[in-house]
């Protein structure tokens, strides 16, 4: 078949959800009422919602058919059997435990394996992962390669873990204090950057020397696999399904938010080959999530997840998915934005530190840019910088800025058309033309953990 330059959506639209066309005055009022926290803006006041790709995508007709097949039996439902069979075939793990979303899987995993003083290395922990580690009194350590902290670097696998730093950490802290090592694929906090198969193997090799299990935070398993197919020559002719199975084969288990590459609006998985650990995890799950064959989900959700995890392996879909992100990223660069290079799979990350270089990190340039995009065009996005990852120095009591100040434009799956993306670019250009007029913010109220969700801000 002849190849054309334009990558079209490999689906047609069957159902539509109206968008309310708001005015700038209405949006300013909404911001003031929400105290400049975009999480608190009502969804009906958003034109284009790029806050997250988690659970915000559109389900397929086959998934809706799965909804109708849902078996709502409390224990041992046929929906769970279908999900278990699918997950075991795709990932190869022995024990499949459903949860209502990824952070529930994280909470159960770290509650059963961590003790106070333990260390969990990762390429980069995302917000809920870090919070669930630290809630156990353990320490979350990021070991991404140096290229992963350089937004302009075009390394093809900027999500890779630094093997030398991993070896040094184990030597200095002791293997007995590291219950597992985690790898996040793709590396969300680092710009949605992939991890290579070579790096996964190398991490596993180091861990084997010390008897430390490897776990994957595999929310975007299919996107990472497709990047491997595109960028790791050995795999250019390998099916994505086989790449996923090999990635998982190097791990003892994984956590998955199925709201990403599961293509569903709710759901998650906790998988492991360790039978004794699985028993502990199921016992804990019963306390807060439900019986282990439904894990806080309706049977229909389990069926939709089972279908979605198969559909996400379709390479026509994955080609379109990455092409949409690439289009947004390249055009943002062309109008003058600095973005993390190369473009990731699920989102484009604007380097707010360089884009708004007149705003210091402790005045939150990423959040300031997010506020301006919403005020100007009704676009909701998410800061990934000092608001999300700033730390308080225990000695001085002063805040330490995050290593990068980013604004994430996350793309919901199978949701937005080309004109939506072009509208985002038009708004972004208008904002950039007025960037010197954008002012920073300060926090006037915040919780002790995960402050970005509920903090209140004031414009400076």
CORTA-V789414 format. One record per residue. N is the residue number from 1. RES is the residue in one letter. PHI is phi in whole degrees, -180 to 180 (none if undefined). OMEGA is omega in whole degrees, -180 to 180 (none if undefined). BURIAL is 1 if it has 16 or more other C-alpha atoms within 10 Angstrom, else 0. Layout:
BEGIN
N:RES:PHI:OMEGA:BURIAL
N:RES:PHI:OMEGA:BURIAL
END
This chain:
BEGIN
1:X:none:-180:0
2:X:-66:-180:0
3:X:-92:177:0
4:X:-113:-175:0
5:X:-71:-176:0
6:X:-78:176:0
7:X:-96:-177:0
8:X:-90:175:1
9:X:-64:-179:1
10:X:-84:179:0
11:X:-165:172:0
12:X:-116:-178:0
13:X:-86:-176:0
14:X:-113:180:0
15:X:-145:-177:0
16:X:-125:179:0
17:X:-124:-174:0
18:X:-63:174:0
19:X:-108:176:0
20:X:-84:-179:0
21:X:-86:-175:0
22:X:-90:175:0
23:X:-95:179:0
24:X:-64:178:0
25:X:-62:178:0
26:X:-64:-178:0
27:X:-71:176:1
28:X:-62:178:1
29:X:-62:179:0
30:X:-65:178:1
31:X:-63:-180:1
32:X:-63:180:0
33:X:-65:-180:0
34:X:-86:-177:1
35:X:53:174:1
36:X:59:171:1
37:X:-114:-174:1
38:X:-66:176:1
39:X:-64:-176:1
40:X:-93:177:1
41:X:-77:178:1
42:X:-60:-175:0
43:X:-59:-179:0
44:X:-71:177:0
45:X:-97:-180:1
46:X:-106:175:1
47:X:-85:179:1
48:X:-124:-174:1
49:X:-101:178:1
50:X:-113:180:1
51:X:-61:-177:1
52:X:-157:172:1
53:X:-102:-174:1
54:X:-92:176:1
55:X:77:-174:1
56:X:-105:-177:1
57:X:-83:179:1
58:X:-99:178:1
59:X:-87:-178:1
60:X:-85:177:1
61:X:-62:178:0
62:X:-68:176:0
63:X:-67:176:1
64:X:-66:173:0
65:X:-64:176:0
66:X:-63:176:1
67:X:-57:-179:1
68:X:-71:179:0
69:X:-83:-172:0
70:X:-51:176:1
71:X:-99:-173:1
72:X:-93:174:1
73:X:-60:-178:0
74:X:-65:-177:0
75:X:-128:173:0
76:X:66:-177:0
77:X:-70:177:1
78:X:-64:178:1
79:X:-63:177:1
80:X:-65:-180:1
81:X:-60:179:0
82:X:-67:179:0
83:X:-65:-179:1
84:X:-60:180:1
85:X:-63:180:0
86:X:-62:-177:1
87:X:-65:179:1
88:X:-65:179:0
89:X:-69:-176:0
90:X:-79:-171:1
91:X:-112:176:1
92:X:84:-180:1
93:X:-82:-175:1
94:X:-77:-175:1
95:X:-106:-178:1
96:X:-117:-176:1
97:X:-120:179:1
98:X:-76:174:1
99:X:-136:-175:1
100:X:-74:171:1
101:X:-169:-172:1
102:X:-63:-177:1
103:X:-68:174:1
104:X:-69:176:1
105:X:-63:178:1
106:X:-63:-178:1
107:X:-61:-179:1
108:X:-67:-180:1
109:X:-61:-175:1
110:X:-73:176:1
111:X:-69:-177:1
112:X:-95:-176:0
113:X:-112:-172:1
114:X:-100:167:1
115:X:-130:-179:1
116:X:-61:-180:0
117:X:96:177:0
118:X:-67:179:1
119:X:-126:175:1
120:X:-117:175:1
121:X:-79:180:1
122:X:-153:169:1
123:X:-64:169:1
124:X:-152:175:1
125:X:-71:171:1
126:X:-86:-168:1
127:X:-60:-177:1
128:X:-70:178:1
129:X:-62:178:1
130:X:-59:-178:1
131:X:-64:180:1
132:X:-71:174:1
133:X:-66:-174:1
134:X:-70:178:1
135:X:-67:177:1
136:X:-92:-177:1
137:X:81:179:0
138:X:-94:-177:1
139:X:-115:178:1
140:X:-95:-176:1
141:X:-114:178:1
142:X:-95:-177:1
143:X:-131:179:1
144:X:-67:179:1
145:X:-63:-178:1
146:X:-55:180:0
147:X:-61:-179:1
148:X:-70:179:1
149:X:-105:179:1
150:X:-112:-174:1
151:X:-54:-175:1
152:X:-86:-179:0
153:X:-69:-175:0
154:X:-103:175:0
155:X:-51:-174:0
156:X:-69:-178:1
157:X:-133:-177:1
158:X:-73:175:1
159:X:-86:-176:1
160:X:-59:174:1
161:X:-84:177:1
162:X:-78:-175:1
163:X:-65:-180:1
164:X:-63:180:0
165:X:-66:177:0
166:X:-64:179:1
167:X:-62:179:0
168:X:-65:180:0
169:X:-63:180:1
170:X:-63:180:1
171:X:-63:-174:0
172:X:-81:-174:0
173:X:-101:178:0
174:X:91:-177:0
175:X:-62:-179:1
176:X:-68:-180:0
177:X:-101:-179:1
178:X:-123:-176:1
179:X:-67:174:1
180:X:-149:168:1
181:X:-115:-178:1
182:X:-114:171:1
183:X:-127:180:1
184:X:-97:-178:1
185:X:-125:-14:1
186:X:-72:-175:1
187:X:-82:-172:1
188:X:-60:-176:1
189:X:-63:-180:1
190:X:-95:176:1
191:X:101:-179:1
192:X:66:-175:1
193:X:-87:-175:1
194:X:-79:174:1
195:X:-112:-178:1
196:X:-77:176:1
197:X:-65:178:1
198:X:-60:-180:0
199:X:-70:177:1
200:X:-60:178:1
201:X:-63:-178:1
202:X:-66:177:1
203:X:-62:-180:1
204:X:-62:-179:1
205:X:-63:178:0
206:X:-65:-178:1
207:X:-65:180:1
208:X:-61:179:0
209:X:-65:-175:0
210:X:-120:178:0
211:X:69:180:0
212:X:-103:180:1
213:X:-72:174:1
214:X:-102:173:1
215:X:-121:177:1
216:X:-110:164:1
217:X:-87:-164:1
218:X:-108:-179:1
219:X:-57:-176:1
220:X:-119:-176:1
221:X:-62:-177:1
222:X:-73:178:1
223:X:-63:178:1
224:X:-63:180:1
225:X:-64:-179:1
226:X:-69:174:1
227:X:-62:177:1
228:X:-61:179:1
229:X:-62:-177:1
230:X:-80:-168:0
231:X:-116:179:0
232:X:-110:-169:0
233:X:-48:-177:0
234:X:-59:-172:0
235:X:-109:-174:1
236:X:-63:179:0
237:X:-110:-178:0
238:X:-97:177:0
239:X:-64:179:0
240:X:-56:-180:1
241:X:-58:180:1
242:X:-72:177:0
243:X:-66:178:1
244:X:-59:-178:1
245:X:-63:178:1
246:X:-69:177:1
247:X:-55:-177:1
248:X:-68:-177:1
249:X:-65:180:0
250:X:-86:-176:1
251:X:-110:175:1
252:X:-84:-180:1
253:X:-178:-180:1
254:X:-159:165:1
255:X:-113:180:1
256:X:-138:163:1
257:X:-88:-178:1
258:X:-72:177:1
259:X:-73:175:1
260:X:-102:-176:1
261:X:-79:169:1
262:X:-83:176:1
263:X:61:178:1
264:X:-122:-178:1
265:X:-89:176:1
266:X:-157:177:1
267:X:135:178:1
268:X:-160:180:1
269:X:-139:168:1
270:X:-122:-175:1
271:X:-121:177:1
272:X:-159:173:1
273:X:-94:-176:1
274:X:-90:-175:0
275:X:-65:-178:0
276:X:-68:177:0
277:X:-67:179:0
278:X:-59:179:1
279:X:-64:178:0
280:X:-63:-179:0
281:X:-66:179:1
282:X:-67:178:1
283:X:-63:179:0
284:X:-71:180:1
285:X:-58:-178:1
286:X:-60:-178:0
287:X:-65:-171:0
288:X:-127:-174:0
289:X:-103:-177:1
290:X:131:180:1
291:X:-68:-173:1
292:X:-62:177:1
293:X:-96:170:1
294:X:-134:169:1
295:X:54:178:1
296:X:88:-179:1
297:X:-114:168:1
298:X:-75:178:1
299:X:-57:180:1
300:X:-64:177:1
301:X:-67:179:1
302:X:-64:179:1
303:X:-67:178:1
304:X:-63:178:1
305:X:-65:-180:1
306:X:-60:179:1
307:X:-68:-177:1
308:X:-62:-179:1
309:X:-69:173:1
310:X:-81:-177:1
311:X:-63:-176:1
312:X:-67:179:1
313:X:-78:-178:1
314:X:-65:-173:1
315:X:-74:173:1
316:X:-65:177:0
317:X:-63:-178:1
318:X:-65:176:1
319:X:-62:178:1
320:X:-63:-177:1
321:X:-59:-180:1
322:X:-71:180:1
323:X:-67:179:1
324:X:-64:178:1
325:X:-65:-180:1
326:X:-62:180:1
327:X:-60:179:0
328:X:-62:-178:1
329:X:-64:-178:1
330:X:-66:-179:1
331:X:-75:173:0
332:X:-64:177:1
333:X:-63:-176:0
334:X:-67:179:0
335:X:-94:171:0
336:X:119:178:0
337:X:-83:168:1
338:X:-92:-180:1
339:X:-129:175:1
340:X:-65:-180:1
341:X:-112:-12:1
342:X:-73:-179:1
343:X:-57:178:1
344:X:-82:-175:1
345:X:-96:-173:1
346:X:-108:-175:1
347:X:-164:170:1
348:X:-114:-176:1
349:X:-112:176:1
350:X:-83:176:1
351:X:-79:-176:1
352:X:-71:-180:1
353:X:-62:180:1
354:X:-86:-180:0
355:X:-67:177:1
356:X:-114:-173:1
357:X:-71:177:0
358:X:-87:180:0
359:X:-106:-180:1
360:X:-69:-177:0
361:X:-54:-178:1
362:X:-79:170:1
363:X:-111:166:1
364:X:60:-179:1
365:X:-60:179:1
366:X:-64:179:1
367:X:-69:178:1
368:X:-61:178:1
369:X:-66:178:1
370:X:-61:179:1
371:X:-62:-178:1
372:X:-69:178:1
373:X:-63:179:1
374:X:-71:-179:1
375:X:-60:-176:1
376:X:-76:-172:1
377:X:-136:178:1
378:X:74:-179:1
379:X:-93:177:1
380:X:-100:-180:1
381:X:-135:-174:1
382:X:-140:174:1
383:X:-72:170:1
384:X:-128:-176:1
385:X:-161:-174:1
386:X:-72:174:1
387:X:-60:-176:1
388:X:-81:-170:1
389:X:-123:175:1
390:X:-65:-179:1
391:X:-129:177:0
392:X:-96:176:0
393:X:-66:-175:0
394:X:-67:-179:0
395:X:-87:-175:0
396:X:-90:-176:0
397:X:78:-180:0
398:X:-90:-179:0
399:X:-80:176:0
400:X:-102:-179:0
401:X:-64:174:1
402:X:-68:-178:1
403:X:-69:178:0
404:X:-133:176:1
405:X:-111:-172:1
406:X:-119:168:1
407:X:-119:-178:1
408:X:-97:170:1
409:X:-106:-175:1
410:X:-87:-175:1
411:X:-102:174:1
412:X:-58:-175:1
413:X:-80:174:1
414:X:58:-171:1
415:X:-120:-172:0
416:X:-103:179:1
417:X:-89:179:0
418:X:-61:-179:0
419:X:-67:175:0
420:X:-62:-180:0
421:X:-66:178:1
422:X:-65:176:0
423:X:-64:177:0
424:X:-57:-180:1
425:X:-65:180:1
426:X:-65:177:0
427:X:-64:-179:1
428:X:-61:178:1
429:X:-65:179:1
430:X:-62:179:0
431:X:-64:-178:1
432:X:-63:179:1
433:X:-64:-178:0
434:X:-115:-168:0
435:X:-62:-178:1
436:X:-68:179:0
437:X:-88:-179:0
438:X:-78:-178:1
439:X:-111:180:1
440:X:-79:-179:1
441:X:-135:170:1
442:X:-129:179:0
443:X:-88:179:1
444:X:-109:177:0
445:X:-161:-178:0
446:X:-156:174:0
447:X:-81:-178:0
448:X:-76:-180:0
449:X:-130:177:0
450:X:48:-171:1
451:X:-66:-176:1
452:X:-62:-179:1
453:X:-70:-169:0
454:X:-130:-178:1
455:X:-62:175:1
456:X:-110:-175:1
457:X:-127:174:1
458:X:-135:177:0
459:X:-68:176:0
460:X:-89:none:0
END
